């Protein structure tokens, strides 16, 4: 059987791949060796800008299957009947580290999902935590800067992290999760996933409810301790990538159960906290988990760069029956994510295999880098026109609603929006076991001991005040291990 011929990118076969063309056996290399030039020119352009956040990650294809009826809440075609299924792609990641960083670093984990539905691709772009550090997108660049590197030294800095957190008490809920052993999950298979934001669902009667998405791991929660995570970072910085690949290749397909929580508009108006505040959770006792379906990952992409690195996700990629909410962080991401894709991958990123909708795409976007005309060929690039039969379908008309000043326009006017302590306190006292509380305190102390510089005491004392406000025991334990003397002034700040 004949072997395949070695060719250039234009399909022309060639032979000399190992040796450059020279003037004589030992002479200089000739410029006419265009094969050398083409290979080197492509090689130095093999990388695209890495993600500003979520740079280090892994991904896999799989299947989502609807197991329970939620048609009373949404008219989304995917959920129109039990048994419906679609192909999907998942990308897991660390958040703050660069592409070469360790998988076991103390960091939230990205949990980005792409569902290839017949109504278009639906992206659910969340984390492995139900809350986030900030609730307003204006703070996001500043926050991420504190998780990256000091401009002068190019080193990570506990000082600037804790300085920012101590000056933004809304971060406390997420900080406690991050500093617990949940901040160092055992790979990606053993963690839950959350849409985190509040979204909305619209049913076939044009009725709206608010919704949160949850993905509960069927492998069980498993975390590294801080010492184990640090050790593994040195032994195998790609642990999570290897763990996921090995499991799938061995046929041990990881699975998650999808649940939703729903809240009516009336409940939202009466909720103790702002229901669109991403630093808060909805208690399960008040808003029970409703089972929806199962996600299974069963296929490792054939090429990491083409599929995982070039995959793009955006909260703006929704489908009919699922919509937005007034969540300020969500609203900011609707712009920033597609904007990042256009910068990093290009204006036609949606035409790449991993991002492409497998069903019909009809629009009037044309040209730009890497444009592929196979879907639109010579069709008009303007609308309306006299030559095609593409028409808007009224069934997909956007849900319209009036802004309600009680819970939309006046986002930060409710005094409970400044309650940054009740839920973190309950997380510590009710949700965590004694062992988990012990690990949390040890991890906080280990991190805060790295704070240095002339503002060290000010930053530590300010953060301790937040711990005291959340839970006196937590504050006392952290202060004791940091050898901080508690004075009356600090205790007064907890009231």
C-alpha positions as a printed NumPy array, in Angstrom:
array([[  0.   ,   0.   ,   0.   ],
       [  1.433,   3.396,  -0.961],
       [  2.149,   5.792,   1.878],
       [  0.736,   9.3  ,   1.837],
       [  2.931,  11.887,   0.15 ],
       [  4.551,  14.663,   2.173],
       [  3.228,  18.01 ,   0.894],
       [  3.405,  21.744,   1.431],
       [  0.371,  23.681,   2.619],
       [ -0.649,  24.205,  -1.014],
       [ -0.725,  20.426,  -1.525],
       [  2.467,  20.237,  -3.557],
       [  4.528,  17.127,  -2.685],
       [  8.168,  17.549,  -1.706],
       [ 11.048,  15.356,  -0.542],
       [ 13.718,  17.315,   1.368],
       [ 12.214,  17.846,   4.806],
       [ 15.279,  17.193,   6.968],
       [ 18.015,  19.103,   5.143],
       [ 18.188,  22.712,   3.954],
       [ 19.302,  23.581,   0.427],
       [ 22.841,  24.991,   0.435],
       [ 25.589,  26.188,  -1.937],
       [ 27.561,  22.991,  -2.028],
       [ 27.746,  20.48 ,   0.834],
       [ 29.056,  23.085,   3.332],
       [ 27.935,  26.373,   1.811],
       [ 25.364,  28.903,   3.094],
       [ 21.629,  28.173,   2.986],
       [ 19.85 ,  29.447,  -0.118],
       [ 16.903,  31.833,   0.103],
       [ 15.184,  29.734,  -2.553],
       [ 14.638,  26.937,  -0.005],
       [ 11.068,  28.114,   0.533],
       [ 10.232,  24.913,   2.424],
       [ 12.613,  26.006,   5.183],
       [ 11.077,  29.48 ,   5.144],
       [  7.501,  28.222,   5.242],
       [  8.1  ,  25.798,   8.112],
       [  9.92 ,  28.394,  10.229],
       [  7.435,  31.165,   9.418],
       [  4.513,  28.979,  10.456],
       [  6.341,  27.732,  13.542],
       [  6.904,  31.209,  15.005],
       [  3.201,  31.961,  14.512],
       [  1.86 ,  28.793,  16.14 ],
       [  0.721,  30.567,  19.268],
       [ -2.136,  32.985,  19.72 ],
       [ -2.443,  35.336,  22.718],
       [ -3.244,  33.321,  25.81 ],
       [ -6.386,  34.087,  27.732],
       [ -6.032,  36.94 ,  30.232],
       [ -7.855,  34.698,  32.713],
       [ -8.493,  30.947,  32.509],
       [ -5.281,  30.513,  30.481],
       [ -4.46 ,  27.004,  31.787],
       [ -7.147,  24.459,  31.093],
       [ -8.327,  21.25 ,  29.501],
       [-11.397,  20.233,  27.555],
       [-13.48 ,  17.332,  26.345],
       [-16.522,  16.602,  24.216],
       [-19.53 ,  14.773,  25.525],
       [-23.295,  14.489,  25.614],
       [-26.019,  16.207,  27.6  ],
       [-29.306,  14.339,  28.08 ],
       [-32.552,  15.723,  29.512],
       [-33.881,  13.43 ,  32.265],
       [-36.63 ,  15.554,  33.862],
       [-39.396,  17.805,  32.539],
       [-38.903,  21.566,  33.053],
       [-41.163,  22.791,  30.237],
       [-43.23 ,  24.737,  32.797],
       [-40.196,  27.031,  33.152],
       [-38.688,  27.25 ,  29.656],
       [-39.617,  26.918,  25.999],
       [-36.012,  26.084,  25.054],
       [-36.106,  23.34 ,  22.427],
       [-33.393,  21.372,  24.203],
       [-35.667,  20.924,  27.23 ],
       [-38.883,  20.377,  25.251],
       [-39.086,  16.708,  26.207],
       [-37.404,  14.14 ,  28.402],
       [-34.827,  12.154,  26.437],
       [-33.629,  15.033,  24.287],
       [-29.862,  15.157,  23.991],
       [-27.164,  17.165,  22.291],
       [-23.426,  17.08 ,  21.801],
       [-21.463,  19.416,  24.038],
       [-17.972,  20.637,  24.826],
       [-16.584,  21.437,  28.291],
       [-13.487,  23.41 ,  29.214],
       [-12.136,  23.424,  32.771],
       [ -9.415,  25.787,  33.893],
       [ -7.627,  27.591,  36.655],
       [ -8.383,  31.31 ,  36.698],
       [ -5.373,  33.392,  37.677],
       [ -2.406,  31.364,  36.469],
       [ -0.615,  31.508,  33.158],
       [ -0.696,  28.72 ,  30.599],
       [  2.301,  26.973,  32.161],
       [  1.104,  27.207,  35.754],
       [  0.229,  24.261,  37.979],
       [ -3.201,  22.635,  37.822],
       [ -3.294,  22.314,  41.619],
       [ -2.782,  26.013,  42.425],
       [ -5.147,  27.535,  44.989],
       [ -7.589,  29.185,  42.638],
       [-11.211,  28.97 ,  41.527],
       [-11.765,  26.637,  38.588],
       [-13.483,  27.634,  35.384],
       [-16.421,  25.44 ,  34.353],
       [-17.374,  26.466,  30.794],
       [-19.932,  24.461,  28.825],
       [-21.026,  24.66 ,  25.19 ],
       [-24.231,  22.891,  24.172],
       [-24.659,  22.364,  20.41 ],
       [-28.466,  22.656,  20.231],
       [-30.729,  22.91 ,  17.197],
       [-31.621,  26.436,  18.313],
       [-27.963,  27.452,  18.272],
       [-25.017,  27.037,  20.598],
       [-25.728,  27.703,  24.271],
       [-22.73 ,  28.649,  26.403],
       [-22.926,  28.385,  30.179],
       [-19.732,  29.994,  31.424],
       [-19.273,  29.493,  35.151],
       [-16.939,  28.326,  37.899],
       [-16.703,  25.563,  40.468],
       [-18.101,  28.007,  43.055],
       [-21.627,  29.455,  43.275],
       [-20.369,  32.975,  44.106],
       [-17.638,  35.373,  42.977],
       [-15.284,  37.927,  44.551],
       [-16.987,  41.049,  43.189],
       [-20.455,  41.957,  41.987],
       [-19.688,  44.769,  39.552],
       [-17.731,  44.359,  36.319],
       [-16.034,  47.737,  36.755],
       [-13.891,  46.15 ,  39.457],
       [-12.876,  43.144,  37.378],
       [ -9.632,  44.457,  35.796],
       [ -8.416,  45.67 ,  39.203],
       [ -9.3  ,  42.385,  40.857],
       [ -7.53 ,  40.284,  38.206],
       [ -4.434,  42.485,  38.439],
       [ -4.154,  41.48 ,  42.106],
       [ -4.263,  37.799,  41.138],
       [ -1.533,  38.19 ,  38.536],
       [  1.971,  39.623,  39.005],
       [  3.477,  42.785,  40.453],
       [  4.54 ,  45.004,  37.514],
       [  7.956,  45.743,  39.067],
       [  9.074,  42.273,  40.156],
       [  6.811,  40.069,  37.978],
       [  6.125,  38.01 ,  41.117],
       [  2.837,  36.94 ,  42.677],
       [  1.965,  38.939,  45.786],
       [ -0.125,  37.917,  48.788],
       [  0.073,  41.553,  49.882],
       [ -1.839,  42.935,  46.927],
       [ -4.373,  40.063,  47.027],
       [ -5.261,  40.601,  50.667],
       [ -5.095,  44.368,  50.261],
       [ -7.788,  44.206,  47.572],
       [ -9.91 ,  41.677,  49.46 ],
       [ -9.719,  43.624,  52.698],
       [-10.823,  46.785,  50.862],
       [-13.702,  44.914,  49.177],
       [-15.627,  43.038,  51.88 ],
       [-18.054,  41.69 ,  49.262],
       [-15.227,  39.256,  48.386],
       [-15.384,  37.505,  51.783],
       [-17.814,  34.752,  50.748],
       [-15.631,  33.657,  47.83 ],
       [-12.417,  34.142,  49.837],
       [-13.597,  31.636,  52.455],
       [-14.378,  29.102,  49.72 ],
       [-11.042,  29.734,  48.017],
       [ -9.101,  29.348,  51.271],
       [-10.884,  26.121,  52.142],
       [ -9.816,  22.819,  50.595],
       [-12.365,  23.536,  47.841],
       [ -9.745,  25.956,  46.531],
       [ -7.54 ,  22.986,  45.598],
       [ -9.838,  20.4  ,  43.978],
       [ -8.536,  16.958,  43.061],
       [ -8.565,  17.512,  39.325],
       [-11.675,  18.536,  37.436],
       [-13.773,  15.383,  37.736],
       [-14.344,  15.741,  41.472],
       [-15.805,  19.242,  41.649],
       [-19.243,  20.763,  41.188],
       [-19.966,  23.374,  38.523],
       [-22.148,  26.465,  38.736],
       [-23.533,  28.969,  36.269],
       [-22.985,  31.293,  39.259],
       [-24.995,  34.183,  37.775],
       [-28.738,  34.503,  37.963],
       [-30.28 ,  33.935,  34.535],
       [-33.909,  33.86 ,  33.457],
       [-36.108,  31.287,  31.791],
       [-39.109,  32.087,  29.584],
       [-41.853,  29.518,  28.993],
       [-44.265,  29.148,  26.072],
       [-46.75 ,  31.45 ,  27.846],
       [-44.132,  34.185,  27.876],
       [-43.819,  33.906,  31.659],
       [-40.439,  34.574,  33.234],
       [-38.72 ,  33.08 ,  36.262],
       [-35.181,  33.619,  37.563],
       [-32.864,  30.612,  37.525],
       [-29.49 ,  29.397,  38.746],
       [-27.687,  26.403,  37.188],
       [-25.838,  23.709,  39.148],
       [-23.805,  20.701,  37.993],
       [-23.216,  18.143,  40.735],
       [-20.343,  15.73 ,  40.179],
       [-21.286,  12.047,  40.183],
       [-17.678,  11.173,  41.025],
       [-18.031,  12.727,  44.473],
       [-16.258,  15.794,  45.864],
       [-12.539,  15.253,  46.415],
       [ -9.95 ,  17.908,  47.27 ],
       [ -6.242,  18.182,  47.909],
       [ -5.055,  19.546,  51.214],
       [ -2.771,  22.544,  50.857],
       [  0.341,  20.412,  51.406],
       [ -0.823,  17.816,  48.886],
       [ -1.585,  20.505,  46.294],
       [  1.845,  22.104,  46.699],
       [  3.543,  18.715,  46.442],
       [  1.603,  17.744,  43.327],
       [  2.413,  21.106,  41.691],
       [  6.057,  20.068,  41.769],
       [  5.551,  16.435,  40.826],
       [  2.988,  16.883,  38.053],
       [  1.848,  20.434,  37.255],
       [ -0.495,  18.96 ,  34.606],
       [ -2.244,  16.645,  37.054],
       [ -5.813,  17.71 ,  36.244],
       [ -5.232,  17.5  ,  32.492],
       [ -3.75 ,  14.018,  32.816],
       [ -6.463,  12.855,  35.21 ],
       [ -9.278,  13.851,  32.843],
       [ -7.584,  12.424,  29.73 ],
       [ -6.758,   9.125,  31.423],
       [-10.261,   8.682,  32.801],
       [-11.923,   9.226,  29.424],
       [ -9.44 ,   7.089,  27.495],
       [-10.023,   4.277,  30.003],
       [-13.796,   4.516,  29.454],
       [-14.388,   5.94 ,  32.928],
       [-16.5  ,   8.788,  31.576],
       [-17.029,  11.565,  34.142],
       [-20.622,  12.664,  34.707],
       [-22.464,  15.512,  36.339],
       [-26.158,  15.919,  37.188],
       [-27.651,  19.242,  36.148],
       [-30.019,  20.973,  38.566],
       [-31.709,  24.35 ,  38.567],
       [-33.027,  26.62 ,  41.298],
       [-35.935,  28.848,  40.339],
       [-37.259,  32.058,  41.866],
       [-40.447,  33.863,  40.882],
       [-40.527,  37.613,  40.285],
       [-42.537,  38.041,  43.483],
       [-40.004,  36.018,  45.472],
       [-37.216,  38.104,  43.981],
       [-38.848,  41.316,  45.197],
       [-39.186,  39.893,  48.713],
       [-35.785,  38.149,  48.884],
       [-33.615,  39.263,  51.798],
       [-30.674,  39.941,  49.5  ],
       [-30.453,  41.157,  45.952],
       [-31.16 ,  37.979,  43.92 ],
       [-28.859,  39.261,  41.166],
       [-25.847,  39.696,  43.458],
       [-23.243,  37.099,  42.448],
       [-21.591,  37.278,  45.892],
       [-24.73 ,  35.682,  47.398],
       [-26.356,  32.25 ,  47.112],
       [-29.977,  31.199,  47.192],
       [-30.463,  28.824,  50.123],
       [-31.533,  25.353,  49.036],
       [-34.14 ,  25.13 ,  51.794],
       [-35.924,  28.147,  50.325],
       [-35.269,  27.371,  46.645],
       [-34.882,  23.586,  46.262],
       [-32.727,  21.944,  43.63 ],
       [-34.718,  20.684,  40.636],
       [-33.108,  17.883,  38.632],
       [-32.868,  18.481,  34.883],
       [-30.394,  16.189,  33.143],
       [-27.027,  14.505,  32.922],
       [-23.774,  15.621,  31.347],
       [-21.216,  13.002,  30.306],
       [-17.752,  13.683,  28.903],
       [-16.557,  10.884,  26.661],
       [-14.194,  12.224,  23.984],
       [-10.779,  13.903,  24.214],
       [-10.252,  16.324,  21.293],
       [ -7.867,  15.091,  18.618],
       [ -5.828,  18.291,  18.846],
       [ -5.541,  20.359,  22.022],
       [ -4.751,  23.666,  20.332],
       [ -7.431,  23.472,  17.644],
       [-10.2  ,  22.552,  20.076],
       [ -9.315,  23.549,  23.647],
       [ -7.11 ,  26.579,  23.045],
       [ -9.291,  28.017,  20.288],
       [-12.61 ,  27.296,  21.998],
       [-14.509,  30.44 ,  22.917],
       [-17.413,  30.823,  25.326],
       [-19.655,  33.761,  26.086],
       [-22.609,  34.289,  28.439],
       [-24.205,  36.162,  25.537],
       [-24.555,  32.878,  23.621],
       [-28.018,  31.921,  24.842],
       [-30.909,  30.094,  23.209],
       [-34.607,  30.884,  22.993],
       [-36.182,  30.257,  26.399],
       [-33.076,  31.191,  28.384],
       [-32.202,  34.833,  28.902],
       [-30.328,  37.409,  30.96 ],
       [-30.886,  39.06 ,  34.325],
       [-29.895,  42.421,  35.846],
       [-26.805,  40.811,  37.428],
       [-24.181,  43.545,  36.938],
       [-21.304,  41.095,  36.559],
       [-23.265,  39.123,  33.968],
       [-24.097,  42.294,  32.04 ],
       [-20.395,  43.197,  31.931],
       [-19.408,  39.751,  30.697],
       [-21.901,  39.969,  27.827],
       [-19.533,  42.509,  26.266],
       [-16.11 ,  41.523,  27.533],
       [-16.14 ,  37.843,  26.549],
       [-16.948,  38.248,  22.829],
       [-14.56 ,  41.199,  22.739],
       [-11.785,  38.968,  24.113],
       [-12.552,  36.344,  21.46 ],
       [-12.256,  38.872,  18.653],
       [ -8.861,  39.955,  19.99 ],
       [ -7.463,  36.529,  20.824],
       [ -8.822,  34.232,  18.107],
       [-10.337,  36.598,  15.55 ],
       [-13.648,  37.934,  14.334],
       [-14.44 ,  34.561,  12.727],
       [-13.73 ,  32.417,  15.78 ],
       [-17.288,  31.091,  15.538],
       [-16.391,  29.374,  12.237],
       [-13.817,  27.104,  13.866],
       [-14.891,  23.505,  14.391],
       [-15.121,  23.637,  18.188],
       [-17.19 ,  26.836,  18.154],
       [-19.273,  26.255,  15.039],
       [-22.977,  25.644,  15.314],
       [-23.543,  22.287,  13.546],
       [-26.923,  23.453,  12.258],
       [-27.887,  26.287,   9.894],
       [-26.27 ,  29.678,  10.453],
       [-27.826,  32.502,   8.447],
       [-26.57 ,  36.049,   8.916],
       [-24.899,  38.883,   7.075],
       [-21.505,  38.924,   8.756],
       [-18.725,  38.644,   6.206],
       [-14.986,  38.815,   5.713],
       [-12.254,  39.451,   8.3  ],
       [ -9.255,  37.258,   9.092],
       [ -9.751,  33.555,   8.344],
       [-13.166,  34.074,   6.749],
       [-14.717,  30.836,   5.455],
       [-17.4  ,  31.35 ,   2.808],
       [-18.575,  27.73 ,   2.738],
       [-21.752,  28.568,   4.666],
       [-22.772,  31.723,   2.799],
       [-20.859,  31.499,  -0.518],
       [-22.151,  34.272,  -2.829],
       [-25.266,  35.173,  -0.847],
       [-25.992,  38.862,  -0.163],
       [-24.206,  40.529,   2.728],
       [-27.047,  42.922,   3.542],
       [-30.63 ,  42.776,   4.79 ],
       [-33.298,  43.218,   3.626],
       [-32.61 ,  42.105,   0.074],
       [-34.47 ,  40.679,  -2.92 ],
       [-32.377,  37.552,  -3.409],
       [-32.573,  35.281,  -0.369],
       [-35.466,  33.972,   1.681],
       [-33.986,  34.527,   5.147],
       [-36.646,  36.001,   7.415],
       [-36.808,  36.715,  11.151],
       [-39.   ,  34.203,  12.991],
       [-41.423,  35.888,  15.397],
       [-41.382,  32.792,  17.612],
       [-37.87 ,  33.825,  18.673],
       [-38.771,  37.417,  19.534],
       [-36.942,  38.592,  22.638],
       [-38.845,  38.696,  25.892],
       [-39.795,  42.279,  26.688],
       [-40.205,  43.659,  30.188],
       [-40.255,  46.971,  31.948],
       [-37.456,  47.926,  34.289],
       [-38.706,  47.567,  37.84 ],
       [-37.039,  50.141,  40.061],
       [-37.545,  47.884,  43.058],
       [-35.023,  45.335,  41.88 ],
       [-33.408,  46.498,  38.646],
       [-32.645,  50.193,  38.503],
       [-31.881,  50.526,  42.213],
       [-29.377,  47.686,  42.316],
       [-27.254,  48.951,  45.217],
       [-29.786,  50.96 ,  47.218],
       [-31.045,  48.178,  49.469],
       [-29.223,  48.108,  52.781],
       [-28.972,  44.311,  52.588],
       [-26.764,  44.692,  49.508],
       [-24.029,  45.706,  51.938],
       [-24.508,  42.57 ,  54.044],
       [-21.263,  40.849,  53.132],
       [-21.046,  38.779,  56.314],
       [-24.205,  36.728,  57.004],
       [-23.704,  34.168,  54.244],
       [-19.919,  33.761,  54.777],
       [-20.653,  33.314,  58.481],
       [-23.194,  30.592,  57.755],
       [-20.757,  28.95 ,  55.345],
       [-18.226,  28.709,  58.159],
       [-20.564,  27.748,  61.02 ],
       [-23.173,  25.603,  59.254],
       [-21.809,  24.277,  55.953],
       [-18.263,  23.364,  57.014],
       [-17.29 ,  20.42 ,  59.202],
       [-14.802,  20.932,  62.069],
       [-12.082,  19.46 ,  59.861],
       [-12.94 ,  21.838,  57.015],
       [-12.911,  24.821,  59.376],
       [ -9.494,  23.735,  60.645],
       [ -8.104,  23.559,  57.087],
       [ -9.677,  26.908,  56.222],
       [ -7.99 ,  28.684,  59.128],
       [ -4.616,  27.061,  58.403],
       [ -4.808,  28.02 ,  54.716],
       [ -5.81 ,  31.609,  55.504],
       [ -2.971,  31.968,  57.974],
       [ -0.411,  30.451,  55.595],
       [ -1.422,  32.938,  52.915],
       [ -1.695,  36.013,  55.149],
       [  1.727,  35.36 ,  56.654],
       [  3.121,  36.264,  53.235],
       [  1.753,  39.827,  53.475],
       [  4.658,  42.247,  53.797],
       [  5.645,  45.876,  53.417],
       [  4.802,  49.058,  55.334],
       [  1.028,  48.435,  55.1  ],
       [  1.249,  44.881,  56.442],
       [ -0.432,  45.502,  59.801],
       [ -3.097,  47.717,  58.279],
       [ -4.067,  45.082,  55.686],
       [ -4.088,  42.226,  58.23 ],
       [ -6.167,  44.152,  60.758],
       [ -8.653,  45.275,  58.115],
       [ -9.148,  41.702,  56.909],
       [ -9.452,  40.409,  60.478],
       [-12.339,  42.819,  61.009],
       [-14.158,  41.119,  58.113],
       [-13.532,  37.687,  59.622],
       [-14.859,  38.863,  62.996],
       [-17.989,  40.284,  61.387],
       [-18.656,  36.949,  59.708],
       [-17.876,  34.752,  62.717],
       [-16.138,  35.618,  65.988],
       [-14.538,  32.174,  66.277],
       [-13.064,  32.441,  62.769],
       [-11.585,  35.858,  63.517],
       [-10.13 ,  34.76 ,  66.848],
       [ -8.482,  31.65 ,  65.393],
       [ -6.899,  33.526,  62.5  ],
       [ -5.756,  36.371,  64.745],
       [ -4.274,  33.947,  67.275],
       [ -2.204,  32.079,  64.676],
       [ -1.033,  35.388,  63.202],
       [ -0.048,  36.52 ,  66.73 ],
       [ -2.234,  39.606,  66.417],
       [ -3.34 ,  41.172,  69.683],
       [ -7.063,  41.848,  69.604],
       [ -7.974,  45.257,  70.969],
       [-11.309,  46.866,  71.773],
       [-11.188,  49.005,  68.652],
       [-11.024,  45.962,  66.391],
       [-13.889,  44.29 ,  68.215],
       [-15.972,  47.468,  67.934],
       [-15.614,  47.291,  64.161],
       [-17.406,  43.93 ,  64.186],
       [-20.634,  45.422,  65.468]])
